[in-house]
Amino acid sequence: MDSYRVRIIINPVAGGLDRGEELSESVKKVFAGTRGFFEIKRSMPGRSIATLAEEAAKKKYFAVIVAGGDSTVREAASSLMDSDTALGIVPTGRVNHIAKGLAIPDKIGQALHLIHGATSKELDIGAIAGKTFFISAGLGFDWFFAQNYPIISENPDNSKERLLFPYISKELREFKRYSSVPVVIREEGETTHVLPFIVRFALREFYGKNTLIGPGKKGEDGSLDLYSIPHIDSKSGPKAIQKALRGDLAEIPGFRHQSGPGPYKVGAGSKVAIHADGERFEADGGFEVSLNPGGLRVWTGG
């Protein structure tokens, strides 16, 4: 960075701890000597994350840096899409799936150093039922995998059984309570009927550095890849869950992969649970999953 206008937006309730003072001191240290205008804004009723980010984009700020969790990042991104204002992420939430998926350090100072020392790049951004996602989204049992991938991907030795075992045990407990909802997925005249174990929409090849999101995806290639696996019985569950945690989706019976620009139109007879980068929501029976190629400039660690 040289001489720029930057707005730093803090979600004071993210992670259950106000990091405002720590962030202010870190900004002073990291950007000392940088010619520019840096302002810190806190979200509050009437001054939402989305509103503050939108104001900065309209005023042609060089960057908006958000300190918060996944919801904070998602709100800011929705207001910066297709603008000239880049997004910087300082993860201060409880989970921070998006930051982990983009290999952004979890320490405030390190995240700011990344923004200060690197060049932002254009990322493909997706939307599922109106919710922005950076890495992957899905429905069916995919939410449970998305919850665990960030932790697994941080360990380079994630192929060993001793690492995967506690996650497999957790998934099996959840799988016993899981109930599939039939869905229909349409894209460019192709129709898929599935009673899903997994339905996954992928923007990137890997979650972090180690966990394959889906085979056949080649980085950010301007496509929104769809991976689907039909419902499996309880007997097949343990092996399927183990393979899914490793990223070996293609080895699970019924695996199907298609790639295209979207949008995908999803229909179901009732409300369905969906996720955007691991954060769970509920969607009405009909919704869309779409792609915005290069829609947002973001600082990433990968």
FENLIN-V5267 format. One record per helix or strand of 3 or more residues. SS is the DSSP state (2 for helix, 1 for strand). FROM is the first residue (numbers start at 1). TO is the last residue. Records with the same first field share a line. If there is no record, write none. Layout:
SS=FROM-TO, FROM-TO
This chain:
1=4-10, 36-42, 63-68, 86-91, 121-128, 131-133, 136-140, 182-187, 190-202, 224-230, 256-260, 264-268, 272-276, 279-283, 286-298
2=14-16, 20-30, 49-58, 70-80, 97-101, 108-117, 142-153, 161-177, 234-246, 249-251
